[in-house]
């Protein structure tokens, strides 16, 4: 094993292998991957391995498109081809107009990324997938590039290409410690010896917090048990002469795809279960959790009704293994909060489908400082100090239970609330306030006309539209009060505070005491990084002359990292958080 390298990637699943490969594609060949056992021996090996273009925003659609294009390239390798079915297509089913409207919304959004879905009716769903019943079915969303891939072959192909470009992969090399030095470099301690590096990447799947603890960090990632089964051969599939499309059912919370001449059927049951909260057996390698199909009886009923062929076939194999979730269901890909030269690519609940894109995005951030897409939806710094183990578990359960359900505009789900409140929260609640959530803060959305008021969730303007319009009219014609809570606040002191802020912000900032101004942080490409309100406060009995920096609640860790990373040791500037 070499004694020094530029980057050490810890973890040999899809996240680690994709990151290693893409680092070499960005021009860095002096990179190393460390795997405690064999490649793909964690969650990756038992993945259902579906690869879809469907994403909840344009960033995710773009990353999945990159994954699909990369996997096609690997599948066509004349020397080491991999098994990738990408011409089967897939259907997401719907039985309500709100779901169909959601599909039209996402199809329109995806067209902006040159990705094309098709909204189809119930009869067309049945024509494309002859095993399904159209009872209680309105239609669905057709993804022509939906498919599945062999996870082990995929990771081996990425590792092989990375090694060919100069990277090194060390298997059976558990990491046992991490030490950061004064110059922000790292020593990675392993059972096979130490390796010095400039940058560390945590790509450890369900062992994410074992490695996080080595650097004094808790990551808001939770593992959930997830079950699927493989059926015996189904004659209708064997006789079809073509592969069946993938199926995802919002109505009954299951998915299925063809596996040989049978089906792989997976479930997102309401009676779900976290995993590993009391620690993970170090020998849990290429391993599974005990079968527990009783938990999915509610989902099975719907699956049998939608696909009657399932009632006449036996179950060949049951798979129950851990997959990782974050607080909002999206992965954490980017800089680790509060650490220099440390990155993560974790919480990939759909890792095989997204992993190619996430590794690409992370490699760009590591090498160039920025990525080609807006990374905010994946930024690990979007969660702050309230994201403890309890909240993470509650939100992971909630997200698992709602895996196939739309998160509608203005929908704020109840798990883990309230996390952050102010003294006015109960006062406003007594006045009938309905609250949204911003980075854990309970923030008033509108005042309900009565306690039984519940707006209809969907993509149309709902019943709150007229309520809010009336509140605005009242404010413009009369007077009102609004609690502006949940903003983060930093105090910046020192003789060079103004020079520091002038360097960090575009435009001119207020210099006279008592003045307030709005400014924008820019990245190294001149693009907007953050918006902040700057207030110059004079010296008083509360302290020396200082600047208050206020920005959006969700940017608390993000902005602090950016500001602190640009402090000049030769300048007299101190930054401390007054948030919370």
N, C-alpha and C positions, 0 to 999 in steps of 0.2 A: 504494500500500500504506500502511495506517495505521501510525503510529509507535509506538503503545502500545495494549495490550489486556490483558484479565485473564488469559486462558489462550491459549497457543499449542499446538495439536495438530500434531505432525510426522508426516506420513504420510497418504496419501489412499486407502488400501484400506478394507476393511470395518471394521477396528479404529478407524481414525481417523474415518471418516465416522459410524460409530455413536456414538463418544464425543462428537463435535461436536453431533450431533442431540440426544443425551440431555442434554448440558449446557444446551441451550436449553430442553428440557422441564423441567429442574430450576430454570429461572428466570434462567439466566445467558446473556445475549445478546451480551455484549461478548467474543466468543471468535473465534479465527481458526484455520483449518487451512492448513498449508503442505504442498504436494506438489511434489516435485522434477521430476516430469514431468506426466503426465495422471492423473486419478483412475483407480484400479484397474489401473495399469500394472505392478504388481509380481507378487505371487502371486495376488491376487484374480481377475485376468482369466482365468486358466486353471484355476480351481478346478472340481472336479466338482460343487460347489455343492449338496450334499445337506443336507437339513434334517430332523433327527430329534429325537424327544423322549427318546431313550435316553441316560442319563447314569449315571456310576459312583457318584454320591452325590446327596443331595437338593438341594444347592446347584446342581449342574450340571443336574439335571432342571428346577429352577425357572427357571434362566437360559434353557434351551432353550425352555421353554414361553413365556417372554416373547418370545423371537425369533419363534416361530411366530405368536403373536398380533399382533406388530408387522408381520410380513411380510404377514399376511392383510389388515391395515389398509391397507398400501401397495398391495397388489394390487387392492384395491377402490376406489382413488382414481379418481373419475370423470374427472379431467383428465389424470392421468399414471399409468395402471395399469401394473403390472409383471407379467412372466410368473412365476407361482408355482404349481406343481402340488403341492397339499397334500392331495388326497383319494385318492391312489393307494394309500397304505399301504406297509408294508415288512415283510419277514421276515428275521430272523436265524436261520440254520440251526444245527442241532446233531446230532451223531452219537454223543454219549456221555451217560450219565445225569448226570455231573458238570456238563456244559454245560446240560442241561435244568434241573437243580437251581439253577444260577446264574441262569437266566432267571426261575425262580419267585421266587428271592431278590430280584432287581431289580424284578420286577413288584410284589412286596409293598412294597418300599421306595418305589417311585414312587407307590403309592396314597396315601401320606402327603402327597404334593404334589398330590393330586387328578388324577393322570395315570394312565391306565388302559391297560395292555398286556394281551395275551391269549397264554397259552401254548397252542400247538396241536400236533397230532400230524402225522406225515409225510403222511398222506393229505390232511389239510386244507391243508398247505403246497402240495401239488401242485394242489389244487382252486383255490387262490387265485393260484397262479403256474403256469399250464399248461405252461410251457417247461422245468420242472425234472424231473429223474429222482429217484425216491425211494430208489434204491439207497444202502445204507449211511446212511440218514437216520432219525433218531428223531423229530424234530419241530422246532419253532422258536418264536420270539417274534414276535408280530404287533404292529406299531406302526401304529395307524390313521391317524396324522397324518404319517407319513413322506412326504417329498417332495423336490423340487428347485426351485431358483430361478435366475433370470438374475442373475449377480453384478454386471455393469456397471449394469443397470437398478436393482438394489437400492441400490448406492452412490450413484448419481445421484439417486435418490428421497430418500435420507437427506440428502444435501448440499442438495438443493433445499429441503426443509422446514427445514433448519437456517438457510439463507440467508433464507428467508421470515420466520424468527423473529429475525433480526438478526445472525446469524453471517456471517463472511466467509471465502471460500475463495480461496486464491492458488495457481494452478497454475504449473508451470514456474518454481518458486521454490526451488532447492536450498538447504538449510541448510548453511553452511560452518563455523559455530562457535557455541559456547554459552559465555556468561560469567555466573557468578553473583556478585552483589554482597553487601556486608556485611549488608544488610537482607534477604537471601534472595530478592530479586527477580532476574530474569534479563534478559539481552540476548541475543536470538536473531539471529545474523548470517546473512544470506542473500545470494545473488548480486544480489538486487534492493534491498538495503539492510537496515538493522537495524530490529528491532521489540522494544520493551521489554514485559515481561509479568510478572505475579506468579507464574504457574505454567506449567511445561512438561510436556507429555505426549509420551512416546516411543511412537509407534504405527507403527514403521518396517518391520515385516515382516522379510524376510531381511536388510535393512540395519540391523537393530537395533543391532549393535555398532559400526557407523560413527558413529551418533549417540551411543551410550553412551560411546565414547572421547572425544567432545567434552566430556563432563562428568566424565571420569575414572572411568568405571564399566564393568565387564565384566558382561554379562548372560549367564547360563547357557542360551543358546539356540543351537541348531544346525540348519542346513538339511539336508534330505534330498531327494535326487532321487525323484520319485514319477511313475509312468507309468500312463496309461490309454489305451485306444484306442476309436475309434468304428467301428462296423461298417456295412456296407452294409445296405440294407433287408432285413428278415426278414419273409417273407410271413405267418407265423403272427401276428406283431404287427400288420401292416397289416390283416389280416382279422379281428382279435379284436373290434373294435368298442369297445374300452375300453383304457385305459392299463394296462400291467403294473406290479405292485408292485415296489419296490426290493428288492434281494437283497443280503444280506451273509453270507458263508460263512466260519464259523470253521474249517471242515474244510480248506479250501484257500486261505485268506487272499486272497480277492478280493471285490469288490462289483460290482454292475451295476445299471443303471437304464435305462429307456427314454429314447432320444434320437431324436425324430421317429419313424420307423418301424423304427429299428434299436436297438442297445444301446450304452451306454457301459460299458466293463468296465475296472475299475482293480485294481491289484495291490499287495500288500505282500510282496515277495519276501524270501527269506533272504539272497540275495546283493545286499544293498542298498548304497547309496553316499551318503556325505556330499557336501555341495556348498558351495563358497565358503570353505573353510578357508584358502586362500591369498590371499584377497581377492576382491572382486567387481568386475568390469568396470563402470566408471561408465556405459557405454553399454548395459548389460544391462537393457533396457526393453521391455516387451511381448515378451519373448524366452523361448526354451525351450532346454533342454539337448538334445544329440543323442539320437536314438532308440536304445534298447538293449534290444530285446525278448528277446535271448538270455538276459538276466539273469532273466527271469520264466518261463522254460520250465517250471520245477517247478510254478508256480502255474497256468499255462495248462492243464496236463494235467488238474488237478482241475476247472478251470472247464469244460473240454470234456466231461468225464465227467458233471458235474452238469447241464449245459445242452447237450445234443447239437446243438441248432440252431446253435451257434457253429461247428461243424465244417463247415457247409455254406454259410458266408457269408464274404465278403471283408472285409478291414480297410480302412476309408475313410481314417482319420487316426490318427496316433499323437501323443500329447501327453506330454512329459517335462519337468516343471518342479519348481522347489524349493518345499518346504513346510517350516515350522519346527516344531521339537520342543524340549521342555525335558527336564530330568533325569527327571521322573516322568510326562511326557506331558501334564500339565495346564498351562494358560497361566499367565503371570505378569501379574496384573491388580491394581494398587494402588501404594502408595508405593515408590519406588526406595530400596533400603537405603542409609543413610548420607547421604542428600540431603534437603534441605528444599524443599518446594514443587516436587517433581519426581515424576512418576508414569509408569507404563508400562502398556501393554496389548499384550503381545507373546507369541510362542510359541503362536499360535492355529493348531494343526495342522488343526482343523476349523472354520476361521474363519467361513465363511458360515453354517453351522448354529448356531454359538454367538455370533457377533459382536454380534447385536442385544442379547442378554442381558449380554455382557461390557461393552459400552459403557454400558449402563444402570447396571450395578453400579459401574463406575469413576466415572461422573458423580455418583452418590450420595456416594461417598467424597470426591471433590474438593469438592463443594458443602457436604455436611453432616458430613463427618468419619467417618461410618460408613455402612454399607449395610444394606438390609433383610434380607439373608441372612448367614449365617456365611461369611466370606470367607477363612478360613484355608487352604482347599485351593487357593486361587489367589494367596495373598499372596506377592509377590516375595521377601519376607524369610524364607521358609521354607527357602531354601538359603543356606549360609554360606560361609566362606572356602575350603572344600575344593572348591567347585564351579568348577573351572578348565576350560579348553578341552578337555583330554584326557578328563576325567570326563564332561563334557557330551556329547562325541562318542560315547563308549562307551555311555552310557545312551540317547542318541537312537537309535543303531543297535539296541540291545536293544528299545526301546519300539516302534520301527517294525516289527521282526521279530515282535512279539507284539501287533500292533495289534488283532486281533480275538479275542485269547485272554484269558480271565478272569485277573485278578490275584487269586488265591485268598487267603483269610485265612492269615496266617503264612507266606506265600510271599515270600522275599527273593531276588531274582534276582541273578546273580553279576557282571554287568558292573561294572567300576570298583572292585571290592573287592580288598583292604581299602583304604579311604581314610583312616580314623583308627583307631589302635590304642593300647593302653596297654602298659606292660612286662609286664602279666599276661596279655595276649592269647595269646601262644604257650604259656604255662604252662597256661592253661585249655584251649587246643586240644589239648594233649598228654593232658589228662584226659578227652578225648572231648566237649568242649563243642560245641554247635551254636549258631551266632551269628545274631542278627537284626541289622538295621541301623537306627540312629536318627540322622538327620542326618549320615550318614557314619561314625558310630562303630560299631565292632563290639561288640555287647553280647550276653552269654550268654543264650540262650533256655532251654536245658535240657542235661543231660548224656546223651549217647546211650548206650544199653545195649551197642552194639557198633559198629564202624566202618562196617558195611554197612547201618546203620539209616537208612531213608528213609521218612518218613511220607507217606501218601496225601493229595494236595492235593484239597480240596473244601470244601463248606459244612457238612459234618457234623463232629462231634468226631472227630479223627483219633487215630492211635496214640500221639501225645504226651500225650493227655489223662491217661491213667493214669500215665505217667511223671512228669508235673508234680505230680499228686496225691500220688504217693509222696514226691517231694522236699519237698512242703509238710508231709506227715505226719512226715517225718524231722526237719524243722526244729521243728515244734511239740512233738515228743516228746523230741528230743535237742538238738543244736546244729549250726549250720552257718555258713559264710561266704559272703557275696555281694559281688562287686565292683560298686559303684554308680558306673559310669563314664558319661561322655557328658553330664553336666549342665554347663550353662554357669555361669560364675562371674564376677561383677563385684566390684570393690573400690570402695566408696564412702567418701570421706574428706571432711574439712572440718568446721568448727565447726557448720554448719547441717545436717549430714547427717540427724540425727534429725527435725528439723522438716520437711525435704524428704520423708522417707519417710512421716511421719505424714500429710502432704498427699496423697501418692500412693496410699496403701493404705487400704482400709477395715478397720475393727477396730483394736485396739491392738497395737503391736509391742513386743518386749522392749527395754528401755532399759538394763538393768544389764549390765555386762560379763560375758561368758561365757554369756549366755542366748541361746536359739534359739527362733524362732517362725515360724509359717506365716502368710502374708498374701496378699491378692488386690488386684491392680491393676484398676481399673474404667475403663470408657470414659466419655464425657461423658453417656451415657444411663443410667449406673449399672449396666451389664452387665459381666460378668467379662471382663477383657482378658488377664490372665495370673495364674498362681500362682507364688509364690516363697517360698523359705526364707530368713529373715533371721537372721544370726548377728552378735552384737556381740562384737568382739574387742578386748581391752585393748591399751594401748601396751606394746611389748616391744622386744627387740633386733632384731625383724624389722620394726619400723616403728611409726608413730603409731597411736593408737586409730582403729579403722576398722570398717566394716560389710562383711560378705561377703553378697552377694546370689546365691542359686543358684536356677536354674529349669530347665525342660525343655530338652533339647539343641536341639530344633527352634526354640525361641523366642529364640535368641541375638541375631540381628539385630533381630528384632521388638521385644524388650524394651529393647534398648539405644536404638533409635530413639525409643520411647515415653518412656523416662526422660529422655533428652537433650532431647527437644522440650519438656519441661516444666521444665527448669532455669530458675531465676530468677536473672538476672544480678546481683541485689542480695544473693544468698545465697552463702555460702562452701561450695560443694559441688563435688566432683570425682568423676567416674566413669571407671574404666578397666577394660578386660576382662582377666581372668586366664585365660580359656578357651584351650584348646589349648596 
